[in-house]
Amino acid sequence: MGQVYITMPEGPPVTNGERRNSPPVLHRSDNPWKPNAQHEQSKQLYRRWIGILNRVTHTSLAVFLEQACELILSEPEHLVHFLELLIFKAQDEPLFVGVYARLCCSIDARTEIQNDLVKACENHFNESYQILMEYNKVFEEPLSSHTVYEEILVRQRCIGHLRFVGELHKNGLMSGNHVAAMVEMLLQHSDEPSLECLCRLLHFTGQELSQTHEDLIEQSCNHLESCLESGSLSHRLRWLTQDTLALHANGWRPLRPLAVERNSSRVTRDVRG
């Protein structure tokens, strides 16, 4: 029985034996990339920053503050990369935004980073918001489960960023004018992603913002009421809008502790008869 030839897309035909025994052809570049000293230094700094942000807590803040300030002061040109890494951590870990905001306050007290931090937060908010709006356009077409999952991650990161902005505003690192500019931009749109971002931002900054921009708060609440009366909102957005309006009516004080206290007293009365 003769040899069986296999026709390849490129090159001359080869036999089965030649195909199994021939090694793969590697193409080498005349000018390959090689890590230099600056790359290795940036890599080490990135690892140290990640180690600090992964271990910092409310109790260990003073310990890691010294290390963070030492890294920033030794390499001022790497401050932009540190702030980007900090914002990404805050977006992915919204439960620790209070710790990250306190860390920023402590660093700003030693070396001024407020202007760079505010600029980085604004850029990240605009970028996240634009990506979220792109997904809103995609939702008009048939979707795959992977696309829905990606949209959920983008929305969660955007909400985490708004929470971080609220913590920075409470700690005095972001002025009310910067937050008001974000609110005014969200008021220009009536789509559900913009409405959700507006509700979340009011949840995180409404109490402080009402002291300096009361007219803007009233305008935002009127906008939410008009969207609620239109009847075109989904159930999730309708509940979120109602919660925001109820929170504003209660002076931006959370309603849940009062409900828990009321239920506990009711149970006490039932037990005592």
C-alpha positions in Angstrom: 0.0 0.0 0.0 1.5 3.3 -1.0 2.2 6.4 1.1 -0.8 8.7 1.8 -0.1 12.4 1.1 -1.8 15.2 2.9 -2.2 18.5 1.1 -1.5 21.4 3.4 -2.9 25.0 2.9 0.6 26.3 2.5 3.9 24.7 1.4 4.6 21.4 -0.4 2.8 18.2 0.4 4.3 16.1 3.2 3.7 12.5 4.3 2.3 11.4 7.6 5.7 10.3 8.9 7.4 13.6 7.9 4.5 15.5 9.5 5.0 13.7 12.9 8.8 13.9 12.9 9.3 17.5 11.6 9.6 20.1 14.4 7.5 23.3 14.3 9.1 26.2 12.5 9.8 29.1 14.8 10.0 32.6 13.5 12.5 34.8 15.3 12.4 38.6 15.4 15.5 40.6 14.5 14.7 43.1 17.3 12.9 41.2 20.1 11.6 43.0 23.1 13.7 42.7 26.3 12.8 44.0 29.7 14.9 46.9 30.8 15.8 48.3 34.2 12.8 50.7 34.1 10.4 47.9 33.3 11.7 45.8 36.2 11.4 48.8 38.6 7.8 49.5 37.5 7.0 45.8 38.0 8.4 45.8 41.5 6.5 49.0 42.4 3.3 47.5 41.0 3.7 44.4 43.2 4.4 46.5 46.3 1.3 48.7 45.7 -0.8 45.6 45.2 0.5 44.2 48.4 -0.4 47.4 50.3 -3.9 47.7 48.9 -4.6 44.0 49.5 -3.7 44.2 53.2 -4.7 47.7 54.2 -7.6 47.9 56.7 -9.0 50.4 59.1 -6.7 49.1 61.9 -3.6 48.7 59.8 -3.9 52.0 57.9 -1.1 53.7 59.8 1.3 50.9 59.1 0.8 50.8 55.3 0.6 54.5 55.1 4.3 54.9 55.7 5.0 52.4 52.9 2.7 54.0 50.4 4.0 57.5 51.0 7.6 56.2 50.7 6.8 54.7 47.3 5.1 57.8 46.0 7.7 60.2 47.2 10.6 58.1 45.9 9.0 57.9 42.4 6.7 60.9 41.8 6.3 60.0 38.1 4.5 56.8 39.1 1.8 58.6 40.9 -0.6 58.3 37.9 -0.2 54.5 37.8 -0.8 54.3 41.6 -4.0 56.3 41.3 -5.3 54.2 38.4 -4.6 51.0 40.4 -6.3 52.5 43.4 -9.4 53.4 41.4 -9.6 49.9 39.9 -9.4 48.3 43.3 -12.2 50.6 44.6 -14.3 49.7 41.6 -13.9 46.0 42.1 -14.1 46.1 45.9 -16.8 48.6 46.9 -16.9 47.4 50.5 -13.4 48.7 51.0 -13.9 52.2 49.5 -13.9 53.8 52.9 -10.4 52.4 53.7 -9.1 53.5 50.3 -10.6 57.0 50.8 -8.9 57.3 54.2 -5.7 56.2 52.6 -6.0 58.9 50.0 -6.7 61.5 52.8 -3.6 60.4 54.7 -1.4 60.5 51.6 -2.7 63.9 50.6 -1.8 65.3 54.0 1.8 64.4 53.3 2.0 65.0 49.6 -0.7 66.8 47.6 -2.5 64.3 45.3 -6.0 65.8 45.4 -5.8 67.4 41.9 -4.4 64.3 40.3 -6.9 62.1 42.2 -10.0 64.2 41.1 -8.8 64.2 37.5 -8.3 60.5 37.5 -11.8 59.9 39.0 -13.5 62.1 36.5 -11.7 60.4 33.6 -12.6 56.9 34.9 -16.2 58.0 35.5 -16.6 59.3 31.9 -15.0 56.1 30.5 -17.2 53.8 32.6 -20.3 55.7 31.7 -19.5 55.7 28.0 -19.0 51.9 28.1 -22.2 51.5 29.9 -24.1 53.6 27.3 -22.6 51.4 24.6 -24.0 48.3 26.2 -27.4 50.0 26.4 -27.3 50.4 22.6 -26.3 46.7 22.2 -29.3 45.6 24.4 -31.6 46.7 21.6 -30.5 43.6 19.6 -30.5 39.8 20.5 -28.0 39.2 23.2 -25.8 36.3 24.3 -25.3 35.3 27.9 -21.7 36.4 27.7 -22.7 39.9 26.7 -25.2 40.2 29.6 -22.5 39.0 32.0 -20.1 41.7 30.7 -22.7 44.4 31.1 -23.3 43.3 34.7 -19.6 43.6 35.5 -19.4 47.0 33.8 -22.4 48.3 35.8 -21.0 46.9 39.1 -17.7 48.7 38.5 -19.5 51.9 37.7 -21.5 51.7 40.9 -18.3 50.9 42.8 -16.7 54.0 41.3 -19.7 56.2 42.3 -19.4 54.8 45.9 -15.7 55.7 45.9 -16.5 59.2 44.7 -19.0 59.5 47.5 -16.4 58.6 50.1 -13.9 61.0 48.6 -16.6 63.8 48.8 -17.3 62.9 52.5 -13.6 63.1 53.3 -13.2 66.5 51.5 -11.0 65.3 48.7 -13.6 65.9 46.0 -15.6 69.2 46.1 -19.3 69.5 45.7 -18.9 71.2 42.4 -17.2 68.2 40.9 -20.0 65.9 42.2 -22.6 68.4 41.0 -21.1 68.3 37.5 -21.5 64.5 37.4 -25.2 64.9 38.5 -25.9 67.5 35.8 -24.4 65.2 33.2 -26.6 62.3 34.3 -29.7 64.6 34.3 -29.3 65.2 30.6 -30.3 61.6 29.8 -33.4 59.6 30.6 -32.2 56.1 29.8 -32.1 53.4 32.5 -28.3 53.3 33.0 -28.2 57.1 33.5 -31.1 56.9 35.9 -29.5 54.1 37.9 -26.2 56.0 38.1 -28.1 59.1 39.2 -29.9 57.2 42.0 -26.7 55.6 43.2 -24.8 58.9 43.2 -27.6 60.6 45.2 -27.6 57.7 47.7 -23.8 58.1 48.2 -23.6 62.0 48.2 -27.1 63.3 48.7 -26.7 64.3 52.4 -23.5 66.3 51.8 -24.6 67.6 48.4 -27.9 68.9 49.8 -26.0 71.4 52.0 -24.2 73.1 49.1 -26.4 72.3 46.0 -30.0 72.1 47.3 -31.5 73.4 44.0 -29.7 70.6 42.1 -31.0 68.0 44.6 -34.6 69.3 44.1 -34.1 69.2 40.3 -32.8 65.7 40.5 -35.8 64.5 42.6 -38.2 66.2 40.2 -36.5 64.3 37.4 -36.9 61.0 39.2 -40.6 61.7 39.9 -41.3 62.4 36.3 -39.5 59.2 35.2 -41.4 57.3 37.8 -44.8 58.7 36.6 -44.0 57.9 33.0 -44.5 54.2 33.8 -41.8 53.1 31.4 -39.3 51.9 34.0 -38.5 48.3 34.8 -39.4 46.9 38.1 -35.8 47.2 39.4 -35.4 50.8 38.4 -38.8 51.7 39.8 -37.9 50.3 43.2 -34.5 52.0 43.1 -36.2 55.4 42.2 -38.8 55.0 44.9 -36.0 54.2 47.5 -34.1 57.3 46.4 -37.1 59.6 46.8 -38.0 58.1 50.1 -34.4 58.6 51.3 -34.6 62.3 50.2 -37.9 62.7 52.0 -36.3 61.3 55.2 -33.4 63.7 55.2 -31.0 61.2 53.6 -31.2 59.1 56.7 -31.5 55.3 56.0 -35.0 53.9 56.6 -33.9 50.3 57.3 -32.7 50.7 60.9 -36.0 52.3 61.8 -37.9 49.4 60.3 -35.8 46.9 62.1 -36.3 48.7 65.4 -40.1 48.9 64.8 -40.3 45.2 64.0 -38.2 44.2 67.0 -40.5 46.3 69.3 -43.5 44.6 67.7 -42.1 41.2 68.4 -41.3 42.2 72.0 -44.9 43.3 72.5 -46.2 40.1 71.1 -44.0 38.0 73.3 -45.0 39.9 76.4 -48.7 39.7 75.5 
